[in-house]
């Protein structure tokens, strides 16, 4: 199980800060989040960066049970 972190507005959409999910790739994990939380999460993902263990991820990156995957929406402020 990979840990999927929902940061900022993504946390509001999911209603939780993190979730343990079965996935073997970044794309699978993000697809799981979209299937669980619907079109609002899909829109959130499209405007967000996805990070794997603190580094920018690509959809085909492999994930393992010790990995943290984060949905990082754009931030605003000064």
Secondary structure, 3 states (H helix, E strand, C coil): CEEEEECCHHHHHHCCCEEEECCCEHHHHHHHHHHHHHHHHHHHHHCEEEEECCEECCCCCECCCCCEEEEEECCCCC
